[in-house]
Amino acid sequence: MGARRMGIFLRKSGGIILGVGGAILVIRMLPLYLWPLLLGALLIWVGWQLYIYDRYYW
């Protein structure tokens, strides 16, 4: 049970970190080029998917 709880914590914190990193990338690089914007949006999406993983797959 402790390992599952640790896995949930790691997955959610990883999702939050990726989401925040993606948001920062989008905000800082918005006027420059399209590629950083797309990468930031991808990181936000991947982070959110990691964060909500337990709700749909457990």
N, CA, C and O atoms as a GROMACS GRO file, in nm:
protein
  232
    1MET      N    1   0.082  -0.119   0.000
    1MET     CA    2   0.000   0.000   0.000
    1MET      C    3   0.087   0.126   0.000
    1MET      O    4   0.053   0.225  -0.064
    2GLY      N    5   0.200   0.122   0.072
    2GLY     CA    6   0.288   0.237   0.076
    2GLY      C    7   0.352   0.265  -0.058
    2GLY      O    8   0.372   0.380  -0.095
    3ALA      N    9   0.385   0.158  -0.132
    3ALA     CA   10   0.447   0.176  -0.264
    3ALA      C   11   0.348   0.238  -0.361
    3ALA      O   12   0.386   0.321  -0.444
    4ARG      N   13   0.222   0.199  -0.351
    4ARG     CA   14   0.120   0.256  -0.441
    4ARG      C   15   0.101   0.404  -0.409
    4ARG      O   16   0.088   0.487  -0.500
    5ARG      N   17   0.100   0.437  -0.281
    5ARG     CA   18   0.084   0.577  -0.242
    5ARG      C   19   0.203   0.660  -0.290
    5ARG      O   20   0.185   0.774  -0.334
    6MET      N   21   0.322   0.605  -0.280
    6MET     CA   22   0.441   0.674  -0.326
    6MET      C   23   0.437   0.693  -0.478
    6MET      O   24   0.475   0.799  -0.528
    7GLY      N   25   0.390   0.592  -0.549
    7GLY     CA   26   0.377   0.603  -0.694
    7GLY      C   27   0.278   0.710  -0.734
    7GLY      O   28   0.302   0.786  -0.829
    8ILE      N   29   0.166   0.717  -0.663
    8ILE     CA   30   0.066   0.821  -0.690
    8ILE      C   31   0.126   0.958  -0.666
    8ILE      O   32   0.109   1.049  -0.747
    9PHE      N   33   0.197   0.973  -0.554
    9PHE     CA   34   0.259   1.101  -0.521
    9PHE      C   35   0.361   1.142  -0.627
    9PHE      O   36   0.364   1.258  -0.669
   10LEU      N   37   0.445   1.049  -0.669
   10LEU     CA   38   0.547   1.080  -0.769
   10LEU      C   39   0.484   1.116  -0.904
   10LEU      O   40   0.529   1.208  -0.971
   11ARG      N   41   0.380   1.043  -0.942
   11ARG     CA   42   0.314   1.071  -1.069
   11ARG      C   43   0.245   1.208  -1.066
   11ARG      O   44   0.254   1.284  -1.163
   12LYS      N   45   0.177   1.239  -0.958
   12LYS     CA   46   0.108   1.369  -0.949
   12LYS      C   47   0.208   1.484  -0.940
   12LYS      O   48   0.189   1.587  -1.005
   13SER      N   49   0.313   1.468  -0.862
   13SER     CA   50   0.411   1.576  -0.853
   13SER      C   51   0.485   1.592  -0.986
   13SER      O   52   0.517   1.704  -1.025
   14GLY      N   53   0.512   1.483  -1.055
   14GLY     CA   54   0.572   1.493  -1.188
   14GLY      C   55   0.480   1.563  -1.285
   14GLY      O   56   0.525   1.642  -1.368
   15GLY      N   57   0.351   1.535  -1.276
   15GLY     CA   58   0.254   1.602  -1.361
   15GLY      C   59   0.248   1.752  -1.334
   15GLY      O   60   0.238   1.832  -1.427
   16ILE      N   61   0.252   1.789  -1.207
   16ILE     CA   62   0.250   1.930  -1.171
   16ILE      C   63   0.375   2.000  -1.222
   16ILE      O   64   0.368   2.110  -1.278
   17ILE      N   65   0.491   1.937  -1.204
   17ILE     CA   66   0.617   1.996  -1.250
   17ILE      C   67   0.616   2.016  -1.402
   17ILE      O   68   0.656   2.121  -1.451
   18LEU      N   69   0.571   1.915  -1.476
   18LEU     CA   70   0.564   1.928  -1.622
   18LEU      C   71   0.464   2.035  -1.664
   18LEU      O   72   0.490   2.111  -1.758
   19GLY      N   73   0.351   2.041  -1.596
   19GLY     CA   74   0.252   2.142  -1.629
   19GLY      C   75   0.301   2.283  -1.604
   19GLY      O   76   0.282   2.372  -1.688
   20VAL      N   77   0.366   2.304  -1.490
   20VAL     CA   78   0.420   2.436  -1.459
   20VAL      C   79   0.533   2.472  -1.556
   20VAL      O   80   0.541   2.585  -1.603
   21GLY      N   81   0.619   2.375  -1.584
   21GLY     CA   82   0.727   2.399  -1.680
   21GLY      C   83   0.673   2.435  -1.818
   21GLY      O   84   0.726   2.524  -1.885
   22GLY      N   85   0.568   2.366  -1.860
   22GLY     CA   86   0.506   2.398  -1.989
   22GLY      C   87   0.442   2.536  -1.990
   22GLY      O   88   0.453   2.609  -2.088
   23ALA      N   89   0.375   2.572  -1.880
   23ALA     CA   90   0.313   2.704  -1.872
   23ALA      C   91   0.420   2.814  -1.876
   23ALA      O   92   0.401   2.916  -1.942
   24ILE      N   93   0.530   2.793  -1.806
   24ILE     CA   94   0.638   2.892  -1.807
   24ILE      C   95   0.696   2.905  -1.948
   24ILE      O   96   0.724   3.016  -1.994
   25LEU      N   97   0.714   2.792  -2.015
   25LEU     CA   98   0.766   2.797  -2.152
   25LEU      C   99   0.672   2.874  -2.244
   25LEU      O  100   0.717   2.955  -2.326
   26VAL      N  101   0.542   2.849  -2.232
   26VAL     CA  102   0.445   2.918  -2.317
   26VAL      C  103   0.446   3.067  -2.290
   26VAL      O  104   0.447   3.148  -2.383
   27ILE      N  105   0.447   3.106  -2.163
   27ILE     CA  106   0.442   3.248  -2.127
   27ILE      C  107   0.569   3.321  -2.171
   27ILE      O  108   0.561   3.432  -2.224
   28ARG      N  109   0.684   3.259  -2.150
   28ARG     CA  110   0.811   3.328  -2.182
   28ARG      C  111   0.842   3.330  -2.331
   28ARG      O  112   0.906   3.424  -2.377
   29MET      N  113   0.799   3.231  -2.406
   29MET     CA  114   0.837   3.221  -2.546
   29MET      C  115   0.726   3.259  -2.644
   29MET      O  116   0.744   3.246  -2.765
   30LEU      N  117   0.614   3.303  -2.595
   30LEU     CA  118   0.500   3.329  -2.682
   30LEU      C  119   0.532   3.422  -2.799
   30LEU      O  120   0.496   3.388  -2.911
   31PRO      N  121   0.597   3.536  -2.779
   31PRO     CA  122   0.618   3.624  -2.894
   31PRO      C  123   0.732   3.580  -2.988
   31PRO      O  124   0.744   3.634  -3.098
   32LEU      N  125   0.815   3.486  -2.948
   32LEU     CA  126   0.932   3.454  -3.029
   32LEU      C  127   0.901   3.362  -3.147
   32LEU      O  128   0.906   3.406  -3.262
   33TYR      N  129   0.870   3.238  -3.120
   33TYR     CA  130   0.853   3.141  -3.228
   33TYR      C  131   0.737   3.047  -3.196
   33TYR      O  132   0.687   3.046  -3.083
   34LEU      N  133   0.696   2.972  -3.290
   34LEU     CA  134   0.585   2.880  -3.272
   34LEU      C  135   0.628   2.750  -3.203
   34LEU      O  136   0.549   2.693  -3.128
   35TRP      N  137   0.749   2.703  -3.226
   35TRP     CA  138   0.793   2.575  -3.170
   35TRP      C  139   0.794   2.574  -3.018
   35TRP      O  140   0.743   2.477  -2.960
   36PRO      N  141   0.848   2.674  -2.949
   36PRO     CA  142   0.841   2.672  -2.802
   36PRO      C  143   0.697   2.675  -2.751
   36PRO      O  144   0.667   2.617  -2.646
   37LEU      N  145   0.608   2.742  -2.823
   37LEU     CA  146   0.468   2.745  -2.785
   37LEU      C  147   0.408   2.605  -2.793
   37LEU      O  148   0.338   2.561  -2.702
   38LEU      N  149   0.436   2.536  -2.902
   38LEU     CA  150   0.385   2.400  -2.917
   38LEU      C  151   0.446   2.305  -2.814
   38LEU      O  152   0.376   2.219  -2.760
   39LEU      N  153   0.574   2.319  -2.786
   39LEU     CA  154   0.638   2.235  -2.686
   39LEU      C  155   0.579   2.262  -2.548
   39LEU      O  156   0.554   2.168  -2.472
   40GLY      N  157   0.557   2.387  -2.515
   40GLY     CA  158   0.495   2.421  -2.387
   40GLY      C  159   0.355   2.364  -2.375
   40GLY      O  160   0.319   2.312  -2.270
   41ALA      N  161   0.276   2.373  -2.481
   41ALA     CA  162   0.141   2.317  -2.479
   41ALA      C  163   0.147   2.165  -2.462
   41ALA      O  164   0.064   2.107  -2.391
   42LEU      N  165   0.242   2.102  -2.527
   42LEU     CA  166   0.259   1.958  -2.513
   42LEU      C  167   0.296   1.920  -2.369
   42LEU      O  168   0.243   1.824  -2.314
   43LEU      N  169   0.388   1.997  -2.308
   43LEU     CA  170   0.426   1.970  -2.170
   43LEU      C  171   0.309   1.989  -2.074
   43LEU      O  172   0.294   1.912  -1.979
   44ILE      N  173   0.228   2.090  -2.097
   44ILE     CA  174   0.110   2.110  -2.014
   44ILE      C  175   0.016   1.991  -2.027
   44ILE      O  176  -0.035   1.940  -1.927
   45TRP      N  177  -0.007   1.946  -2.149
   45TRP     CA  178  -0.098   1.834  -2.172
   45TRP      C  179  -0.045   1.706  -2.108
   45TRP      O  180  -0.120   1.633  -2.043
   46VAL      N  181   0.084   1.677  -2.126
   46VAL     CA  182   0.143   1.557  -2.068
   46VAL      C  183   0.139   1.565  -1.915
   46VAL      O  184   0.109   1.466  -1.849
   47GLY      N  185   0.169   1.681  -1.860
   47GLY     CA  186   0.162   1.698  -1.715
   47GLY      C  187   0.023   1.675  -1.662
   47GLY      O  188   0.006   1.611  -1.558
   48TRP      N  189  -0.077   1.725  -1.730
   48TRP     CA  190  -0.215   1.707  -1.687
   48TRP      C  191  -0.255   1.560  -1.697
   48TRP      O  192  -0.324   1.508  -1.610
   49GLN      N  193  -0.212   1.492  -1.802
   49GLN     CA  194  -0.243   1.351  -1.817
   49GLN      C  195  -0.181   1.269  -1.704
   49GLN      O  196  -0.243   1.175  -1.654
   50LEU      N  197  -0.058   1.303  -1.666
   50LEU     CA  198   0.004   1.233  -1.554
   50LEU      C  199  -0.068   1.262  -1.424
   50LEU      O  200  -0.082   1.173  -1.339
   51TYR      N  201  -0.114   1.383  -1.406
   51TYR     CA  202  -0.181   1.422  -1.283
   51TYR      C  203  -0.315   1.349  -1.267
   51TYR      O  204  -0.350   1.308  -1.156
   52ILE      N  205  -0.392   1.332  -1.376
   52ILE     CA  206  -0.524   1.270  -1.365
   52ILE      C  207  -0.521   1.120  -1.396
   52ILE      O  208  -0.627   1.059  -1.409
   53TYR      N  209  -0.406   1.062  -1.409
   53TYR     CA  210  -0.392   0.921  -1.448
   53TYR      C  211  -0.471   0.829  -1.354
   53TYR      O  212  -0.540   0.739  -1.402
   54ASP      N  213  -0.462   0.851  -1.223
   54ASP     CA  214  -0.528   0.762  -1.126
   54ASP      C  215  -0.680   0.767  -1.137
   54ASP      O  216  -0.747   0.667  -1.115
   55ARG      N  217  -0.732   0.881  -1.170
   55ARG     CA  218  -0.878   0.897  -1.175
   55ARG      C  219  -0.939   0.806  -1.282
   55ARG      O  220  -1.052   0.759  -1.265
   56TYR      N  221  -0.869   0.782  -1.391
   56TYR     CA  222  -0.927   0.707  -1.502
   56TYR      C  223  -0.876   0.564  -1.514
   56TYR      O  224  -0.944   0.479  -1.572
   57TYR      N  225  -0.760   0.535  -1.462
   57TYR     CA  226  -0.700   0.404  -1.488
   57TYR      C  227  -0.683   0.317  -1.365
   57TYR      O  228  -0.633   0.205  -1.377
   58TRP      N  229  -0.724   0.362  -1.247
   58TRP     CA  230  -0.711   0.278  -1.128
   58TRP      C  231  -0.845   0.243  -1.077
   58TRP      O  232  -0.857   0.173  -0.977
   0.00000   0.00000   0.00000
